[in-house]
Amino acid sequence: MTTYLVVPLLVVVVILQAAVVPHLTVWGVFADLPVLFVVSWGLLRGPKEGTLWGFIAGIVVDLISGAPFGAATLSLMVVGFLSGLGKNSIFAGHFVFPVVTMFLSTILYNVCFLLIVWVSGQPVAWLDSSVSIVLPSAVLNAILAPIVFLPMRWVCMRFGQEEMEW
Amino acid sequence: MSRERFQGLLPFGLILLALAGFVLHRAGVWAPVEGVLARVTTPLLQGTSQVMGRFGELTRTARDLRDLRQRNRDLESENARLLLENVRYRELEGEAALLRDLLSFSHANPSFDVQGAHVVGRVIGRDPSNLQRYITLDVGREEGIARNTPVVTDRGLVGRISDVGDGWSRVLLIIDQSSLVNALTQSTRASGLIQGQADGSLTLHNVLQNDTLSVGDTVFTSGLGGNFPRQILIGQITEVERKDYDLYQVAAVQATVDFDHLEVVLVITDFAAIQDADQSDENQ
């Protein structure tokens, strides 16, 4: 899949994230589509493409978000890269693997995000944020992981065999 | 009698037979014969009538079905049109109610130069992150909106403009963790700082131990700091936490604004900031 297709896809994902997803809250949080897509693609295509997807999605999120610019980009690149390392894991074929990876990646993404917000000088309630946002968000994303991962695996097998053009 | 001769006389014979029947009927002698004939013909007539009736019904049903289908199509399209119209009217009704409330707020606060007609100040997006609480509005620099401009609804304080561009602006909600608002309680005049929490609730911090906080008391903006006008409703105290060894008291505050269902907001583009007023007083 070329970057010409990835950019509009991720723009649509982020716009949905800003306009629709916040209205669908569960346990006080909503799904994080950019994380779901970046981590899924990283698991399927490796760290290089995971990082690129994280970069593109992160830039779009940062353009829309009120958070310090770069918070989402850096955080998504980190989780895109690390989830990409899981591509060659011995557990990669197991159906639980994307679920567990999504849970851990969401926690890591939120921690990185909060860290950047904190470094930029904004107050962060670490404990409250972890209990009321980070953990519920990670559980929700883990539940939703198969819904995103399986169609993306099909897309990857059908269309995504060639290397992405950087 | 030859065949041709019989066929030639048959019509006359039938006429005679008919006349004989007429005469016999008139004479009342024909009744038993009529009864026998009627007993045979009546069931036939009934059967035929029923069959014809059913056939007629069938053709009528087919015709009616065609008409009904056409009518159903007409009614369905009419129904769809009315449904759309109804939805539009309901939407307009809700919007009118919202704008009416906003108008009453602007009437109640005539000192504010309010920017927020029915097409502006509409919420078009929320922050994509769970960790940040911002909304995006469809009004921007052209409408006189600048950074730190306060944003309200008829129910109270929403937040302040954090970023602004051409045709858009971003509002930092007061429920965000990085938001701080100088506040004052209505009945006891205790002052403190309203801060957003991770779960989207509000807390009143930095209230001196000597001040009195009571559950149910309403909290307003104090106007200190210059970012918000005075006396804009923020919420109501739901819980007070006072520890003797602490320097300050803390209270949980329930916001009056429903942040999950924000649709239209007012942006206050001009208000007498206390800092500016103090400076101008000093200058004078």
Interface residues (C-beta under 8 A of the other chain):
Chain A: V14 Q17 A18 A19 V21 P22 T25 G28 V29 F30 D32 P34 V61 I64 S65 G66 A67 A72 N110 F113 L114 V117 Q122 P123 V124 A125 D128 S129 V131 S132 I133 S137
Chain B: I124 G125 R126 D127 P128 S129 N130 L131 Q132 Y134 T136 S162 D163 R170 L172 D176 Q177 S178 Q195 Q197 A198 D199 G200 D260
